[in-house]
Amino acid sequence: MDLTGKRIVVTGGAGFLGRHVVEKLKARGCTDIIVPRRIDCDLTRETHVERLYQSFQPQIVIHLAAVVGGIGANRENPGKFLYDNLMMGALLIEHGRRAGLEKMVTVGTICAYPKFTPVPFKEDELWNGYPEETNAPYGLAKKMLLVQSQAYRQQYGMNAIYLLPVNLYGPFDNFDLDSSHVIPALIRKCIEAERRGDKEIVCWGDGSPTREFLYVEDCAEAIVLATAAYDGAEPVNLGTGFEISIRDLAELIAKLTGFSGKLTWDASKPNGQPRRCLDTSRAREYFGFEARTQFEEGLQKTISWFRTKGLRTED
């Protein structure tokens, strides 16, 4: 599909991932891009979704909007995370079908995978168990959008694809310690501790779980590639195939930020899923995506952005 000349709605297009997707689309020559804002368009309300399609008549929808957060936020808001994420996606797909949408691109979450998925995670393992408990409501809400996409393709011939990005990081991430994910939380903790002269920071869990991380600009490129080139029913992982333990991650971020104090682990806090690392062969085969940004390089870019821009925002 040639994306130039297409009218494209990017939900969540002003957010962390969305702003990078919009820039990648513009770099491809796309000029008719609509970014609905929550203040005007609440995607959990059917009348607002109907109005979105009627007003803008998009040919492509890239659905990135989500209610997300780290382990703490998921534990405190399981009902909201389930309802809001399910309703946004379900309404967008249904009304896209009614409007004759040319393509629906839904971005899911690695939290949809079962808690004890064999590593590396293959897309065929999605239904072989229950997700990790702390973020299961969010993960299951997102996974139902895969079911809806496949069902609508089967019954209505809707061109709906589903992508599964691993944990993202990079500039414009959420650095709020009450709701952020592990990388921005550790970066902020280390930089603020170093500025204050603190001798210790406390990290959640025991540091043993492993995670895979994808630089946000690489993920944006993968989404645009898939929008243009992938038309299949199967879900597709987006990642790097590289995993690191949370303990090693914390030590690396401490080194890169210049924090020389002690890292203390609070084992009374949950670890989350034991391991996360994706098989990324399907993305490479189906639409030629391979991550370009090396992990330490991406961390350095993220730390630099937070020092120059993020700290001013937080202050």
N, C-alpha and C positions, 0 to 999 in steps of 0.2 A: 504494500500500500504506500503510495506517495502521500506523505503527510502535508506537504505544502499545499496551501489552498483549502485545507480542511478546517472546519470550525470545531475547535477542541475545547471541551470543558475539563479543567483539572481541579477536582475537589481537593481541598487542602493545599492548593497551589501557592498559598502565602506562607506555608509552614516550613519546617526543617527540610524535609525531602522535596516537597512540592516546589519550592522556589528554584531548586536545582533542576528539576524536571522542566519547568517553564523555560529556564535559560537554555537547556539542551534543545528544546523544541524551537526556540527562536534561532538558535545556531543552525538548525536545519532549514530555515527559511519559513517557518510557520509564523503567520502574522495575526491570525484570527483565534486568539486564545482567551478563554473566559475563566476567571478565577472567582467563584462565588465566595462571599464572606458570610460567616455565621450570623453576624448582626442583621443581615438582610435575608439570608437563606439558611434556615435550620433544616438540615437534611434528615432529621428524625421525624419531620412533620410532612405528611403526604401532600398537603396543599402547597407547601413550599417546593417540593420536588416537582410536582405537576407544573408549577409556575416557571421553574427553571427550564424545563424542556420547552414549554410554550414560548417563553421569552427569547431564548437563545437558539433554539432548534439546532443543537449540536449534532455533528456527524460522528464524533468520537467522544467518549467519556473515559478519562483516566481517573479512577477513584483512589485517592490517597488519604482522604480525610479519615481520621480515627481518633478515638479517645484512648490514650495510651499512658503508660507510666512504668516505673520500676516495680520491684516486688512489693514495697510498702504501699504504693498507690493501688496496685491490684488487690492487695489484701483488704484495703479499706473501702474499695468501690467495686466489688464484684458484680453487683446488680447493674450499676450504671454502665460499666464497661461492656457487659453482655448486651444490654438493651440498646444503647446508643450505636454500637458498632454493627449489630445485627440489623437494626432498622435502617440506618443510613444505606448500607449496601443493598438490602432487599428492595427498598423503594427505588433506588437508582436503577437497579437491573430491571425491575418490573416495568417502570415507566419508560425506560429506554427501549424495552421490547415493544411497548405500545406505540412509541414514537417512531419505530423503524430505524433505530440507531444502527449505524454501519459497523461500529465496533465498541465493545465494552471491555475495558482493561481494569481488572480488580487486583489490588495489591493486598495480599494476605499477610501472614506472620509466621515466623518459625515456632511461635508458641502453640501453633496448631498440632505440632508433632507430639506423639506419645512420650511420656516421661522417660521411658527406657528404650528409646529408639536406638537400634544398632548404629554405630558410627562407622563411616559417614552416613548421614541421613539421606536416604533415597526417597524420592517422591512416592514410590509404591508402598512405603511404610506408614503413610499418613493415618491409616485406619487400624493399625495393629496395636491399639492400646489407648489409654486415657491420658490427656495432657498433664503436665506437672501442676499440682493442685493450686499453687499460689496464683497462677495466671490462666487456669483452665477456662473460666467463663469468657474471657477475652479471646483466647485461642479458639474455642468452639464456635463463638459467634462468627469469627472470621472464616472458619472452616465451612460453615453452612453456606457461605457465599460461593465457595467452590462447588458445592452440591447444586446450588441454584444455577450457577453458570453452566454446568454440565447438563442439567435437566432442561434448561431453556434452549441450549444448543440442540439437544435431542428432539424436543417437541416442536420448537418454533424455528429452528435453524439459525438462532442468534449467534453472531460471531462474538463470543465472550471468552476471554482468556483470563488465566489466574496465575499470579506470580507470587513466589514465597521468598522475600528477602530475609537474610540473616540480620542480626543486630547491626544497626547503623551507627556511625559516628561522623563528626566533622563540624565545620563552621555552621553557626546558627542552631546548633543542638540546644536542647533544654537543659540548663544548668541549675535549675531549682532543686535543691536537695530534698524537698518533700515529694518530688514526682519524677526526678531524672533517672536515667539508666546509669549503668555502672561507670562507663568511661567519663561522661561529663561530671558525674558526682565525684569521682576520684580526682579529676583534674582540678575541680574547684576546691575540694578539701585540701589538696597538696599546696596549691598556690596561696590560698588564704592562710594556711598554717605557716607556710614559709614567710609570708609577709608579717605575720604576727609574732614570729619567733617561737611557735609552739614546738614542743619536743615529741609530740605523739599525735597520730590520727587514728580513729577507730573505723575499721572496715567490717561490713556485715559478713556473717558466716565464718567458715574456717579456711576459705581460700582455695579449696580443692576442686570445685567445679571448673570445667573448661568452657570456653566460649569462642565463637568465630565472629569476626567483625568485618564489615564492608564499609569502605569509605563512601560517604553519601554521594559524591559526584560520580563514582563508578556505578552506584545503584541507579542513579538518574539516567545514565547512559544506557544501562541494561533495559530499563523500562521503555525508553524511547525506541531502542532497537526492537524489542518485542512488539511494541505497538505497530511498527512498520512491517515487521517480517514474520511474526508468529501468529498462526490461526488455529492452533490445535486445542483439543479438549483437555489434555493432560496438564496438571499443574507443573510449574517449572521453578526450581530453586535458583536464587540469586545469591552468590557468595564468592568466597575465595578458596575454600577448601583448607584453610589454615586455622588451627585452634590453639588457644593459650589458656593456661590456668588463671583464675582470678588472682591468685597470690602473685604469680609472675607478672601479670598485668599491672597490679598495684605497685610492684617494685620498679617496673619499667617507667610508669608514669611519675613515680617519685623521683627517679633519676632524671627524667627529661624536664621536670619542673624545677629541679634544684632543691627539693625537700629532702633533708638529710636526717629527719627524726625517725622515730620508731613507728612501725605499722603494727597496730594491735588488732587482733581478730576477735569479734564478738560472736562466739559460736551459738549463743542463744537466739540469734537471728537466722532466718532460713537461708539455705544455700540456693534454692531454686533447682532447676533441672540439672542433673549430674554432669552431663556432657552435651555440647552442641557443636556439630561440625557437619557441613553439607557436602553431598556429592553434587558437583556443579557441571557434570558432563552433559546433562540435557540442555542447559542454556548454551553451552558451547556448540553443541550439535544443531540445535533448532534455529538459533539466530546469531551465532558467532560471538557470544559475549564471553570475555575473560577480564577479570579485574586487573587494573593497571597499577594502582597505588599500593606500594609496599606499606606494611603496617606501621612501622616506626616513622616513616615519612608522613603518613596520614595523621598520626598522633602529634607530631611536631607542628603540622599545619593547624590542627585543632587547638593545641595549647597556645600557639601564637595568636590565633584569632581571639581566643578568650582573654588573653592578656591585653590586647589592643582594643577590643570592642565589647566583649562579654562582661568584663569587670566593670566597665563604665555603666552598662545596663543594670548589673546587679547592685552597684553602689547607689 
